[in-house]
Amino acid sequence: MILRLKTRERIVRSSLELFNQQGERSVSTNHIAAHLEMSPGNLYYHFANKQEIVAVLFAEFEARVNGFLQPTEDRLPTINDMRDYLQSLLEVMWNYRFFYRDLEHLLDSDPALAIRYQLFAGQSLQRGQAIYRGFVQAGLLAVDENGLQALAVNAWIVATSWIRYLCTSSTPTTQLSEQALKRGVYQVLMLQSGHVTAQWCDAVQRLAEEFYVPLNRAPSAEA
C-alpha cells in the first residue's frame, strides 16, 4: 500500500511538472508514463485517464487558494496581510500555471470539473469581497459596497486571465516566467489604487514597488 501511494504521488507530481512546462493539452498519459520510466499500464493502475490526474491537481489548487483567500479573524487586516495575499496569489499562479493557461479547455472537456470550478469561483468571489470589506473597515480602502464587489470581480478576472494575456500578447512576457506572473499580481494590486486612503498611500505605493515588473523587461523564460 505504501509503495502504491508513493507511485501515485509521483504520477501527480510529474504530471504537474509536465503540464506546467508544456500545457495540459500537449501532454498525454503516455508522455507522463515515459517521463516516469514506467509502463502505461502501471500508470492506468493508479489513474484511469488524464482527467483523473487533473482532478487531483485541481483539488490541490483549490485547497491552496482556500488556504490563503480568507479574511483575517478576530482583528482588522493590515498592510502586511495585503502583502501576504498578493504573495500567496503569485505562488499559486506559478505553481499551478497550467490551470490558468488551459482553463477553458479543461472545463469544456470535463463537465464534473466545470461544476466544481463554478462552485469554487463563486466561493472565491465571496471571500474576496470579505477581504476587501476588511480593508475598508481597517481604513486602508475607501469604497462603497458596489465598488467593493466590482473590485473582487475584477481581481478575479485579472488573476485568472493574466497567463492567457501573456500567451496571446506580442511582448517579451509571452514566456511564462515567474517575474511575468509577478507583473500580473501587480495588476491586481493596481485595481484598488484609486480607493487607497490618504494615510495608507505611501505604504501601498511601497508594496506596489515590490511587485512591479516592467512589461518590456520581464525575464524571458522558464527553464
Secondary structure, 3 states (H helix, E strand, C coil): CHHHHHHHHHHHHHHHHHHHHHCHHHCCHHHHHHHHCCCHHHHHHHCCCHHHHHHHHHHHHHHHHHHHCCCCCCCCCCHHHHHHHHHHHHHHHHHCHHHHHHHHHHHHHCHHHHHHHHHHHHHHHHHHHHHHHHHHHCCCECCCHHHHHHHHHHHHHHHHHHHHHHHHCCCHHHCCCHHHHHHHHHHHHHCCHHHECHHHHHHHHHHHHHHCCCCCCCCCCCC
